[in-house]
Amino acid sequence: MERSNTAVAVPQVAHSHLAHLEPDERIRGTYRIHSMQMRRRSDGANFWEVTLADRTGILVTYAWPEQLEIAYPWPRHTRVQVECLTRRFGQKQVADLRSLDPLPEMEPRQGLDLLPRPLCPRPEVLDRFVSLVQGLKNPALRGFVDHVLARDETTLNLLVVPASQVYHHAYFGGLLEHSVEVAEIALRLPYPDDTQREIALVASLFHDIGKTRTFDRSLRRTPAGNLVCHDHLTLEICAPGLSWLDMVWPEGGLLLRHVWTAGHSRHGPLPQSALLHAVRLADRLSAEQAKDQAAFARSSPGQSWGRIGRETRWRASAF
């Protein structure tokens, strides 16, 4: 591929999602490195092919030696600040890089946008997750979510780890799918007002976030998974968001903690909110439906008994 040296006057656009870019735009934005490969041009000069990613998709960009020097490839998923000029190459949209700088710290608001779509086994589930978060009207709860998603260890694992090893959502991306299902089920339940509904939504989305540390991206249980209850890790992972929430809306932070922890121990506090029951009902329903689906995945339509792991499942045959 050859780079055109023709100067073109183009408008400068602020951060835009990669799937929404148009040709001949000069973009400044924050994205993730999906891949970097060194290529050789027909004149013998080396250049870098850098694929960027965000929650909407990917964009292939080129770092030409006349414009930008890069000494070595950066790790996958590195957050970078980019300036580039988009253009059309055949049927594809590509871009020529003008600057590429690492972003050591991420603003909380960027976490949702920087969820790398190529990492998610089922991108449509990521779209459902994003839609749920964007639908939040409570600024305190949205700020909490942003703070939780600002940590790479959490967000990257959230997209790929399972919700369990055997019984439900035991596959790549299972945790994200289960979390979205729980939130969608919880939203269908009745609530006295929008505030309670949105607390239930956020509590549902992150009720199992501790599993981002109990499973790795190979579907194996981590040392933490063998030694620490994932519910305790949920509080640890959400601690930055809860600390921020405590400053702006203490009652909201307290209720999230209550929903996630009350009733788990006979020595602890008893459930004292209907929201706790709503989230746990949705959690149980998502898990049990997934068990049925897995148990009967290879069964004939009239078969009433199925098995998943050591569990036997039953369903009524068709009338």
Summary of the structure (lengths in Angstrom):
residues: 319
radius of gyration: 23.0
end to end distance: 62.8
largest distance: 73.7
contacts: 984
relative contact order: 0.09
helix: 40%
strand: 20%
